[in-house]
Amino acid sequence: MRPGSVIAAAVCVLGACSSSPKRDDGGVTPDRPRYEAGRPPGCGNGKLDPDESCDGEELDGQTCVSLGYLGGSLACHENCRFDESGCSRCGDGVLQKGEDCDSAELGGATCVSLGFTGGTLACKQTCEHDTTRCTSSAPGEATVVYGSATAVVAQRMDTATGSWSKQTLANEAGTRWAVSHTSPSDPSRAVAAVAVQLIGGVDLLLFHDDGKAWVQNATIPINALDPSFRAFDVVYQDKSGVPLLVYSNGTSNPMFRTFDGTSWSTEQTVFLKPPGTTPVRWVKLAVRPRTDEVALVYSDEKTLLHAVIWDGKSFREAETKATLASEAMGYKGRSFDAVYEDQSGDLLVVNGDDCCSCFGYYWRKPDKWTSPGNEPYIWEGGGPCGRWKLQRLAALRGSDAVALAGDEATAVIWGGAAFYGGTITWPGPMIHDNRTIWADVAWVGSQPTAVLVHRGWTDSTMPEGRGRLHWLRSQPGGAWLRGKPHVVKAMGELVQVRLMAYPAEDRVFAAFSDDQGRLFAATYDLGKGWVAANSGAPVATDLASATDTRPFSVHINQ
């Protein structure tokens, strides 16, 4: 609306105008013509004419904010008057049409009224209910996707009954890596990507769980640099629920596709001009909560680390962090990881460096990278010098805290602006034979307690390492305590582990394999401790065994 129109409208409200205003020459302007259905004569021509607030896409420079709202999308009615239905005053603490809640105003809703059994309901910045701190007694189902000696398999565990259901996804051998992810809008749905090594190269098998059964959607031949490197990742965008796949085809430019629920889009390059010059070897995607933003962080053959942001429609190449750091060298493990802080939405990237017991980290606030540089941590009782071979991050829901698991038996908490000091609590000498040192970490639901499982010693020097799951639990102030080992009598030496938190419970699901190609599962509960799944027996006995890859993945259907 033009300034003059605003003034005239205000005068009319005060009763100071009539249908026949005086002209400057003393005459009387004829009555204005009656508009058909309240529509000015020129309305619809896309140009702003007298008596029109807007016309089509022409909004006269006005926005929801200029009209007094806090945000939203302004449009134009067919009668050339503003359509303010897309505008919002979200954030003013007053519940209005189109809002589930506003700040502390929850509209009378509670966790219980929304179908949960308890907990604390909150409100998102988008004026939608935030149920992350709600709890439910309805147990979730944990799904393990893995490669056996002859096939790709999905097994789902109903934690209410402990029963398992099994489906063969593809009759393919040679699984090297498996990644799966649950839909944020419909937990019964999921996607999975599985890398299978063939004689002529590597195939990437893509699957979709539609809530009833798994379906194979595509097979993509990829020219992987080395099957020991996981050159792909797949996630759901958190707001739209659209899956995003990024992978390497053996070049310096990563490729990507999206999934519409039925088929994958055509292959596209991430960059017009990639920042690196050598083939991509490791790919990691991090999802920003409650948005469609996804961070792609990847390393190349020169061990240079790069990062770029997906905004829900495209990769913002102009904001690429060309070289974050030089990844640690000389082994197969992924020495970097990335995660968004749940509350602030800031991105944290950590990377191992080719030095002694240290790592570097990068912290990205919206549209700005900061680099405090390498932060040396000489861990108490650190033992011999060794390069960081692996790092894993997990973000605490409703907080800016992040838990980190690394080799050298390290466990440390990021508090939102800095790391607390780490401690070593593992017994026995560490492995320093260039084997991948596997570890993983997860928060127990939304509780400020993280658990960490680690393979960090040899059976020859640690006889009780066989048949036991060794773990840590975080404490307030950044300290960690070593828990009593969880006994798994049928297990040999721990090789790989994957932890996943139940989103509506204070529990963690663990899948782990041993040196005999057997896959096991267990859950950790704050009230019960570790509880063996499948009565302690292996979930699978013919896992595609390898010490430098992880041929299984876990996601929670809840």
Beta strands, then each sheet from edge to edge (+ up, - down):
strand 1: 71-72
strand 2: 75-76
strand 3: 82-83
strand 4: 87-88
strand 5: 118-119
strand 6: 122-123
strand 7: 129-130
strand 8: 134-135
strand 9: 141-147
strand 10: 152-158
strand 11: 163-170
strand 12: 175-182
strand 13: 190-198
strand 14: 201-209
strand 15: 214-222
strand 16: 232-236
strand 17: 243-247
strand 18: 255-258
strand 19: 268-269
strand 20: 280-287
strand 21: 294-300
strand 22: 305-310
strand 23: 336-340
strand 24: 347-352
strand 25: 358-365
strand 26: 368-376
strand 27: 391-395
strand 28: 402-406
strand 29: 410-414
strand 30: 439-443
strand 31: 450-454
strand 32: 468-469
strand 33: 471-474
strand 34: 480-482
strand 35: 486-487
strand 36: 494-501
strand 37: 507-514
strand 38: 519-525
strand 39: 529-532
strand 40: 552-557
sheet 1: 1+ 4-
sheet 2: 2+ 3-
sheet 3: 5+ 8-
sheet 4: 6+ 7-
sheet 5: 11+ 10- 9+ 40-
sheet 6: 12+ 13- 14+ 15-
sheet 7: 16+ 17- 18+ 19-
sheet 8: 20+ 21- 22+
sheet 9: 23+ 24- 25+ 26-
sheet 10: 27+ 28- 29+
sheet 11: 30+ 31- 33+ 34-
sheet 12: 32+ 35-
sheet 13: 36+ 37- 38+ 39-
end
